Amino acid sequence: MQFTTLALAALASLATAQRTTVVTVAMNGSLTYSPNNIKVNPGEFVQFQFAAGNHTVTQSTFDAPCQPVSMHTNLTGFHSGFQPAAASAAMGMIPTYTIQVNSTTPIWVYCAQGRHCENGMVMVINENTALNSTRSLTNYKLNAANGTTLLPGGTSAGGGGTTGGTTGTTTPGTNTDTGAGAQPTNAAGLLSAPSMYMLLAAAAGATLFL
């Protein structure tokens, strides 16, 4: 009975984990989000894991890809703050930033560090080209190449910034393409990669006793 209880708890934990899509920021030191085009159901989570460099996860609109969504709508949007990965890696940790998706409205994301956005460090959650074929990640990236990166508050993106940070919640709405429908949850944190793998291994092992 004890093993059965443990196994059920492990399966519940794994089911919860399956509702979280992981996006790696700066995989292999590149100016990318990997993957950069994902589908996420309402109620599910996206966790950004910062692998290298000093980057942000910042919400924008399609039409102003390198500027915070709050500058062009009545939405607050999300902004991870700058996350320098090297300092955390030295402690065996990975900086993370998690949002919850509340609708199927497209959510446009950029890095507010330097000219990373202009250089293509952008992504989309729930792209909907069936509704409007021009509002694609490809066109968003093209718009970004001619953009001007700004931080929340309207300041120009610099080469430093602050670590961590949270910015309140995005108000879910029915805007057709302004990035509504996401909010930060446990906005900035640290994930110990070895501990995570040990937890998953233990959970998988526990199911053997069913």
C-alpha positions in Angstrom: 0.0 0.0 0.0 2.8 2.4 0.9 4.5 1.8 -2.5 1.2 2.2 -4.3 0.7 5.5 -2.6 4.2 6.7 -3.5 3.7 5.6 -7.0 0.4 7.5 -7.4 2.1 10.6 -5.9 4.9 10.2 -8.3 2.6 9.8 -11.3 0.7 12.9 -10.1 4.0 14.8 -10.0 4.9 13.6 -13.5 1.5 14.6 -14.8 2.0 18.1 -13.4 5.4 18.2 -15.0 3.9 17.3 -18.4 1.7 20.4 -18.2 4.9 22.6 -18.2 6.7 23.3 -21.5 10.4 24.0 -21.1 12.1 26.6 -23.3 15.9 26.9 -23.1 17.2 30.5 -23.3 20.5 30.8 -25.1 21.1 27.1 -25.8 24.8 26.6 -26.5 25.4 30.3 -26.1 23.2 31.2 -29.1 20.8 34.2 -29.2 17.7 31.9 -29.3 14.8 30.5 -27.4 14.6 26.8 -28.0 12.0 25.9 -29.2 10.8 29.3 -30.4 7.3 28.4 -31.6 5.2 26.4 -29.2 1.6 25.5 -28.5 0.4 25.7 -24.9 -3.2 25.0 -23.7 -4.9 27.4 -21.3 -4.0 26.6 -17.7 -0.6 25.1 -18.7 2.8 26.6 -17.9 5.9 27.6 -19.8 9.2 27.5 -17.9 12.2 29.4 -19.3 15.5 28.0 -18.3 18.5 30.3 -18.8 21.5 28.3 -20.1 24.0 31.0 -20.8 24.7 34.7 -21.1 22.5 37.5 -19.5 19.1 37.5 -21.1 15.4 38.4 -20.4 12.0 37.0 -21.3 9.9 40.0 -22.0 6.4 40.2 -23.5 5.7 42.4 -26.5 3.0 42.9 -29.2 3.4 41.6 -32.7 3.6 45.2 -34.2 6.3 46.4 -31.8 8.4 43.3 -31.3 11.2 44.7 -29.3 9.2 46.8 -26.8 7.2 45.8 -23.8 3.5 45.1 -24.3 2.6 47.7 -21.7 3.9 50.5 -24.0 1.2 49.8 -26.6 -1.7 48.2 -24.7 -3.4 48.4 -21.3 -1.7 45.1 -20.4 1.1 44.9 -17.9 2.8 41.9 -19.6 5.6 39.9 -18.1 9.3 40.6 -17.8 11.8 38.2 -16.2 14.5 40.8 -15.5 18.1 40.1 -16.6 19.2 36.5 -15.7 23.0 36.1 -15.7 23.4 32.3 -16.1 27.1 32.0 -15.3 26.8 33.0 -11.6 24.1 30.4 -11.1 25.9 27.7 -13.0 28.9 28.1 -10.7 26.5 26.9 -7.9 25.1 24.1 -10.0 21.8 26.0 -10.5 19.8 27.2 -13.5 17.9 30.4 -13.4 14.2 29.9 -14.3 11.2 32.0 -15.1 7.7 30.5 -15.3 4.5 31.9 -16.8 1.0 30.4 -16.9 -0.9 30.6 -20.2 -4.5 31.5 -19.7 -5.8 31.6 -23.3 -5.0 30.7 -26.9 -4.2 34.3 -27.8 -0.7 34.5 -29.4 2.0 35.7 -26.9 5.0 37.4 -28.4 8.3 37.3 -26.5 11.7 39.0 -27.0 15.0 39.4 -25.2 15.6 43.0 -23.9 19.3 42.7 -23.7 21.3 45.0 -26.1 20.3 44.3 -29.7 19.4 40.6 -29.1 15.8 41.2 -30.2 16.9 42.9 -33.5 19.2 40.0 -34.0 16.4 37.5 -33.9 16.1 36.5 -30.2 12.3 36.3 -30.3 9.6 33.6 -30.0 5.8 33.0 -30.0 3.4 31.0 -27.9 0.3 29.9 -29.7 0.9 31.4 -33.1 -2.3 31.5 -35.1 -1.7 31.9 -38.8 -5.0 30.4 -39.5 -6.6 33.5 -38.2 -4.2 35.9 -39.9 -1.4 34.4 -42.1 0.7 37.6 -41.9 1.0 37.4 -38.1 3.6 34.7 -38.1 6.9 34.2 -36.2 8.8 34.7 -39.4 7.2 38.1 -39.9 7.6 39.0 -36.3 11.3 38.3 -36.6 11.5 40.4 -39.7 9.8 43.3 -37.8 12.2 42.9 -35.0 15.2 43.3 -37.3 14.1 46.9 -37.8 13.0 47.5 -34.2 14.4 49.4 -31.3 14.8 47.4 -28.1 13.3 49.0 -25.0 12.9 47.8 -21.4 9.8 48.1 -19.3 9.6 51.8 -18.4 10.7 52.9 -21.8 14.4 52.9 -21.2 16.9 51.7 -23.8 18.3 48.2 -23.5 21.7 48.2 -22.0 24.5 45.7 -21.4 23.7 44.9 -17.8 20.5 45.3 -16.0 19.3 43.8 -12.8 19.0 40.1 -11.9 15.7 38.4 -11.4 12.6 40.5 -10.7 8.9 40.3 -11.3 6.4 42.5 -12.9 2.8 41.7 -11.8 0.3 39.9 -14.0 -1.0 40.2 -17.4 -4.7 40.8 -17.5 -6.4 38.0 -19.5 -8.5 39.5 -22.3 -9.9 39.0 -25.7 -7.5 41.2 -27.7 -7.0 39.5 -31.0 -3.2 39.7 -31.0 -1.7 41.8 -28.2 -0.2 38.9 -26.2 -3.0 38.8 -23.6 -3.5 35.6 -21.7 -0.4 34.9 -19.7 0.8 35.7 -16.3 4.1 35.1 -14.4 3.9 32.6 -11.6 6.8 31.9 -9.3 8.3 34.5 -11.6 12.0 34.2 -11.0 13.7 31.2 -9.4 16.5 28.8 -9.4 16.3 25.2 -10.5 18.9 22.6 -9.4 19.3 20.4 -12.5 20.8 17.4 -10.6 18.0 17.5 -8.1 15.4 17.7 -10.8 16.7 14.6 -12.5 17.0 12.7 -9.2 13.3 13.5 -8.5 12.2 12.2 -11.9 14.3 9.1 -11.5 12.8 8.4 -8.1 9.3 8.9 -9.4 9.9 6.5 -12.3 11.3 3.9 -9.9 8.3 4.2 -7.6 5.9 3.2 -10.3 7.6 -0.3 -10.5 5.9 -1.3 -7.3 2.3 -0.9 -8.6 
